[in-house]
Structures are given as C-alpha cells and as structure tokens.
Amino acid sequence: MTNIQTQDKVTKRREGHVLAIGVNRPEKKNAFDVDVLRGLALAYAELAADPELRCGVLHGHGADFTAGLDLASVAPIIARGDGATILPEGGIDPWGVQTPPCPKPIVVAVQGRCLTLGIELILASDICIAADDVSFAQIEIKRGIFPFGGATLRMPAAFGWQNAMRYLLTGDAFDASEAYRLGLVQEIVPAGTQFDRAMSLAATIAEQSPLGVYATLESARATVREGFTAAADALAPKIASLFNSEDAKEGLRSFLERRPAKFEGR
C-alpha cells in the first residue's frame, strides 16, 4: 500500500488505481458521527474527481464495520430538520440520497457488526464482501424511528418485498449466510480476509476499461432510476461513443495480439 492518509476519523489509502476508504472509530465500534459522515462524503468526492482512481473499497477499522449512526452526535441536527447541512460542500452523499452517487464503483468489505446505515451503504454500493462473522440488523424500528439512508427505497427491490419487511419491521439480526441468500453480499470469506479480497476484486475492476466500467454503472443505474425504455434509448449513442475511444481501440489490439489490455480511460 502507498500514500496513506488519515483525515479526522476517515482514512484514505491508495494502491494503484484503487482508493481504500476506512471508517476509523474502532473504540466506538465505528459509529458514524458528524466527522465520519463528512469525511466519508469528501473521500467519495476525491474518488470521483481523480482520474487516476478507478474504484473504491470501503471498510471499517477494528472488529466491526459499523454499529450504525452515533445518535448523540447526529440526532439533534436531524431533529431540527438540518440533516442536509451535514453534507460538506463538494461532498458526495455515500448513500446516494442527497446527491447522485459516486460515478465509480464501490466495493464494500464488512466484518463484525454491520447495523443500520452500514446495510444502507452496502445497498448504495456495487459489490459487498462479507466476513463469516458478520451480524447485520436494521434496528431503527427499535429506536422509535425508521431507516432514512435508503433502506426503505432499495431493500424491497433488492430483497423482494416480504424479505425486506421481514427485517425492516422487526429489527431482527441476520448472519452472512442469510445476507448472501438475500443478495446483500456477493461473497463470504473467512473473518480477517474480507479487506484483502475486496481490494483484489477492486484491482480487477480497475484493470478494465474505465470508460466501459463507468458506462456500465451509468446504464444500470439509469434503468433503476428512469426505467427500461429510457435506459435502452441511451444505449446506441453511448456505445457508438465508446467504440470511437482509445480504450476500445486498445481492447481490439490486445485481443488480436493476444495480450492483456492496458487501458488509459480515453
């Protein structure tokens, strides 16, 4: 790993074209206070803006991914109706509720506890690698509130209505195997290896054509956001543009020359 940076309670570490973003409050089970929320939004913005970065990995330092929202820090702001002020200028909402999502893929590595907004971060991301010791729970209903980071928006579509209501309306915990069955996680690995596996997967993504990766995300998200017909109408002009790119030409050359492609994102 190179170029390690720590800003407040969020760490940033670069490896090649991958940016690892870490929640760093292990003494508080990585509960998200205002500093973490703002630091994470700025880290997502850095990932989006830097052309050398092609994929992000979100992880938690210590034994737990996150115990959820630090209500003592955040609840008074939300209760005043000022929740939008938490997002810093130029930041990207990691939950994709207040702003459009990061245009680059995010792989999440989770372990230990993964509660409330941690699940919502996974739902707002693209791939999740889970340690076999993870315990998930969407427990807002037990606190007299309801999920407001996107679980009610995304979980029914991702899990199916009854599966979503089973956990949204009870706050019951579920393990990594159940999360895999529901489609919340894509791989289960031994505890302690989830970060390395996520970084390996992100590196594989970063080896592909950035233009192709971003276009794939954009098209898939447009289908969810705008519907099949609108997304289908955008396919022809987008693929025509990509066929004229340097990446597409390199992809063809590498195929003919029987070698790995070296994409530049142009």
N, C-alpha and C positions, 0 to 999 in steps of 0.2 A: 504494500500500500504506500502511496505517496501523497504528499501535500495535505497533511492532516490539519484541519482547522476546527477550533471549538469556539462557538459563539453562544454565550449565555448557557442555556440548557439544551441546545441542539448542536450536535457535532456534524461536520461535513468532511468526508474523506474521498479523495479521487483515486481511481485506479483505471488508467487508460481513459476510455470514453464513458466510464460509469461513475456516478456520484452516489456514495453511500451516505444517507442522512439518518442520524441516530438521535432518538429521544434519550436524554441523559439526566434523568432524575431517579436513579435506582433506589435511593433512600426513601423515596415517596412512591415506589412501585411505578415509576414513570407516569404518574398522574399529570394530566395536561393543565398547567396553569397558564396565565396570560402570556408569560415569557415564552413558553413552549409553543403555544399557538402562533405567536408572531414569528418566532424563529423558524418554525416549520414552513409558514407561508413564504418567507423570504428565501428559504432554501429551495422550495419548489420553483420560485421565480428565477433563481440563479440557474437551475437545471434547464428551465425553458429557454433562457436567453443566451446561454453559452453554446455556440455552435460546435465546440469540441466535446460537449456532453451529449450522449445519445440515449441514455437510460438511467433511471434512478433505482436505488434499493433503499427502502425504508425499514428501519429496525429499531429495537429497543435495547439499551444497555442494561446489563444485570439479569436478574432471574425472570422478570416479567416484561412483556411487550408494553402493556399499559393497564393500570387499574381504572382508567377512564378519566373523566373530567374532574379537575380539582375544584369542587363546588365552592369552597371557601374563597377561592381567588376569582372565579368566573361568574358565579351565580348572581352576585349583586349587580354586575354590569348587564347581564341578560334580563334580570328582573326589571331594570329601568328601561328596557327596550333599546339598549345601546349596544347590542351584540355585534352589530356591523362595524362598530368602531374598533373592535379588537383586531380586525384585519389591517395590517400596516399598508401604507401607500406603496403601490408597486408589487404587493404580495399576491400570490395565487392561493385561493382557498383550497386546501388539500382535499376537502370533501366535495368540491365542485358545486356548492350550493350558492355562494355569493358571487363567484366568478366562474368563467369557463374553466374546465380542468386543464392541468398541465398537458401540453401537446405531445409530450414524450412519455414513453411507457414507464410505469412504476411497478416494481416487484417488491412485495412485502414479505418480510421474514418475521414470524411470530413465535413466541415461547411463553411458558408460564401463564399468567393471567392475561386475557385479552377481553376487556369489557367495553361495553357501550360504544363510545366513539372510536375505539380500536377496531371493532367489527365494521363500523361505518367507513373507516379508512380503507379497509380491505375491499368493501363493496364499491368504493370510488376509485380503486386502483385496478390493475390489469391482471396480475398473477399473484398468488399467495403460496408461500412455502411455510408449512406449519411443523413445529416440533411435536413429537408424540406426547408431550406432557401438557399441551395447551388445554386450558379451560376457558371456554367462551361463555359470555352471558350478556344479554341486552336488558339491563336491570332498571332502566329509567322508571318503568311502571311501579317498581317497589319504592321509588323516591317521590311519588306524587306528581311526576311529570311524564313526558313521553319523548321518544327519540327525535332529535331535531337536527341531526347531522346527515340525514339521508336514508336512514334505515327504513322508514315508512315509505320512502319513494322507490328504493331499489330492491329491498328484500323480497317483497311479493313477486316481482318479476324474476329475481334470481333463484328463489327457493320454490316458487309456487305458493299460492295464497294460503292454503292450510298449513304448510310447513312454516311459513313466515309467522302466521298468527300463533302457531304453537309456542314460539319462543318470544315473540313481541308482547303477547298478552299475559304471559306467566312470569317472565324474567328468569326462567329455569336455565341452569347451566347445561352446556353440551360439550362433548370432547372432540378431539381432532377427527376421529372416525366419522362422527355424525356430521361435522363440518365438511368433510370430504364427500359424504353422501349427498349433502345439500348443495354442493358446488361452490361453497365459500372458499375452500382451499383446493389447490390443484395437486399438491404433493405433500406427503407426510414423511418426515425424516427423523432420525434419532435426535433427541434433545442435545443441543450443543453444536449441531451441524447445519442448522437452518440458515444461518447467515452465509456461510461458505457456499451452500447450494444456491441461495438466491443470487449471490454475486456471480457464480458460474453461469447461471441462466441469463443474467443481465449482460454478461460479457458476450454470450452467444447472440443475444439480440443486437448488441452494439456492433457485431461483425457484419450484420446485414446492411442493406442499403438504407441509410437514414430516411431518404425520400420515400422509399417503399414502406418503411415502418410507420412513419408519421401519416402517410396517406391511408394505410390500413386502419390505424386508430381513428382517423377522421371519418372514414366511411362507416365504420362500425358504430361509432358514436352518433353519427347523423341518422342512422337507421333507428336507433333507440329514441333520439330526440325528435326527429322530424317525420319518421315513418318510412316504410319500404319504398314507396313511389318516389319521394323526394330524394332519397339517398341513391336510388337506382338512376335517376335522371342525371346525377352528378358523376356517374362512373365514366362515361365515354370521354368527356373533356379532361377529366383528371388523368386517365390512363394515357391519353394522347400526349399530355404534357410530360408525363414520366418517360414515355418511350423516346422522347427527344432529349432526355437528360444524359449527362456524362455517366451517371451511375448505371443507367440501362445499357449504355454502350459498353461499359466495363463488364457488366454482367454477361453480355453476349460474348465479349472477347474471352473472358475467363472460361466460359463454357466450351468454346471452340478450342481453346488452348489447354483445356483440362487442368486448370489450376484454381486455387481459391481466389475469389474476387477481392479487390481492395477498393472499397467504396469511399468516396470523399464527400458525399452529401451534396453533389452539384448536378 
